[in-house]
Amino acid sequence: MCGIVGYIGSKNAQDYLLSGLKRLEYRGYDSAGIVTLNGRPSLLRAKGKVAKLSEMIASHKTSDKVGIGHTRWATHGEPSEANAHPHRAGDIYLVHNGIIENYKQLKQELTEHQFDSQTDSEVLAALINSFYNNKTKLEDAVTQALQLVDGTYGIAVVSDREQDKVVVARQGSPLLIGVGDDETLIASDASALIGHTSEAIYLNDGELAVCTADSVELRDLASQPLSAKVEKIEVDMQAIQKQGYDHFLLKEIMEQPQTLANTLKGRVKADQHHAQLGGLNMTDDELREVRHVVIIGCGTALYAGQLAAYYLERLVDDVTIEVQIASEYRYRSFNLPENSVALVVSQSGETADTLACLREIKNRGARVLGVINAVGSTIAREVDGGVYVHAGPEISVASTKAFTSQVAAMTIFGLQLARAKGASLMELDKYIDELEALPGEIKALLEKITPEVEQAANKFTDYNDALYIGRDTLFPVALEGALKLKEISYIHAEGYAMGELKHGPIALVDDSFFEVALIQDNWLFDKSISGVQEVNARGGHILVVTNSTEPIEAEMVIRLDSKLDVLLPMLFNVVLQLFAYYVAVSRGTDVDQPRNLAKSVTVE
Ligand code: F6R
C-alpha cells in the first residue's frame, strides 16, 4: 500500500528513485512522484502509473544526488497530480505511507499553510514545517511533529535547506534503509533495493533515522540514540523478474512446484515419516498442552486458513480449531481459553488488521505464531515463533503461490501438533506422503491442463456473474477461486458452500450467470452431483472441475488426474488460479495490477 523510496549518495538520485518505484508499483499505482535536490528542487508528479512519471522524468533529467519518491494508493483524496506525493510545505518535501488519523484537527491549526491537496500527508508536511525555523534541524522538526500525530506512517523527508540528509521515520508502515558504498537508499520494501545493496537496516516502530551518503543515525522520538542492526536482504534478482512470462501472475502460478518445494524443504521427509517446522519455539510438551487454535488472516490468507483448518481438525481431535477474519476479530471481545495458540497468516507480513490481531492476542497473554512469506516483515518480527513459507516475492497483486505454501505450512503444523499429542506415524503418513508428492503433482497438472483451462476461460469470459460452489475442503477453494476471478477479471463472483445453494443463491441462476462446481470423487460425490443437477434443471451454465471419471452433465468438465486424495483441493485451486488468469487476459484487464487494489494492505 503505497511505495516509498529515497536516495542520498554519489550517484544519480533519479535513476534509483525511478527503478525503485517501478519495483514497488505493485503496492499502489494511482499516481507517483519524486523530488530531487540540488540548487533548485525538481518536483515531478503524475497521475497514473509510474510509466507516466517515467516519461516526465525523461524530459526533466537532473544529476541531483539526493531525493525521495512515492507511488500511491489513494486513501484521502482521489488519484490526481495534486494529491500525489511528495508533498511540499515551505522548504520541506515529504512522502508518506499510512494514515494520519487526527489530520483534520491538526489541519485546523495549520492556518499559515496553503493546502493544495486533500491528503492527510500534506497535513503532516505542513506540521513538520511549522516546527522548522532557521534554528531547527530537519530531524528535530520531524520529531516534534511526530509527537503530535495519531495514526500510522512510514515517511521520508528532505529539505531544500539541508540537502545533505534524508530523514525517515516509521510507525506501523515498513521502511528499510539500504546501506551501500558511498550511498544510502531508502525503500518501503526490500525489492527496491535488490541490485543496489544486500544490506539493510529495518526500522522499527517509533524509530527515526537521519541518513547521509555515508552514515545512518538512529534515534527514538525522545531523541535518544539507538544502535542500528544491519541485516542481509534475502531476495534475489531472478525472483522479482518476469522471466519471460507475460505477467507476474502467470509466472507465480507456474512456479508453484518450486516455491512449494521450498516450503517443504527440510521440513517434510516421507521416508523418515518426518514433518516438522523449525521455528515454532514450542517444545513437544507445550504443543501437547494446546487445546485451541485460532487461525487469522485476510483475503487469500484467510481462505488458506479455512482450508488448513479442515486438515488440522482431522489431524488433532482434542483441539478446537477456529478461523477468523482479522478485520472483525481485532474488535471483538473474544475469549481465548487457556492453552490457545493463534496462527496469523500473511503473505506480506504487513497487513494492518492481521498485525492488530497479533498485538491484541499477545496483550491477552496468548502465544502467536506467524505463517509469513515476507522475510523481516513486521508481523514476522513480532510473533512468538512460526514459519516462513519461503514462496519468494509475490509481485502480482493477486495472491497465488502464497496460498499453496501457506496451506502446506499449516498442514505441517497440524502434523507436528498431532505427533506431539501421540498420533501414530501410520495416521500421519498419508498427509506426509501427499505433501511430499504435491510439488510434482502440481507440476504434472500445470503441464497437462493449462490449454484446457484456457479454453474454458474463453468459453465463460463474457458472463457477468459467477457462483463457485464446493463442499467440505472444496468450500474454501470455491471462496478463493471466486476471489481470484473477481479481483483480476472484474466479473462478479461469489463462493458458496454447495449445500447452501438451495437456501438462497439458486434464485440467481439464469442465462447470464455461470457456476463453477468443484467435485471431488469421495464420500460426498453423490451429494455434489445433486448440486449440479439442481442448477442444470434451472437452465444454468456449469463448468465442473473434478477428478471423477463418471459422466457429468455440464457445459464443460475439466478433469484432474492425480493420485492425491486429502490434498487434492490444492490442485483444484491451481486450476481456478489459471482459469481466473485466462479469463482476465481474454477480457484485457490489468492482470498484475487490477484496478483499486494494492499489494500489502497496511491501512485499516
Ligand atoms: C487476494 C489478495 C488479498 C490478500 C490479503 C492479505 O489475491 O492478495 O486478499 O491475500 O490482502 O494479504 P497478506 O497475506 O499479505 O496479509
Boltz pocket constraint, residues with backbone or C-beta under 6 A from the ligand:
constraints:
  - pocket:
      binder: B
      contacts: [[A, 297], [A, 298], [A, 299], [A, 300], [A, 301], [A, 302], [A, 345], [A, 346], [A, 347], [A, 348], [A, 349], [A, 350], [A, 351], [A, 354], [A, 397], [A, 398], [A, 399], [A, 400], [A, 483], [A, 484], [A, 487], [A, 600], [A, 601]]
      max_distance: 6.0
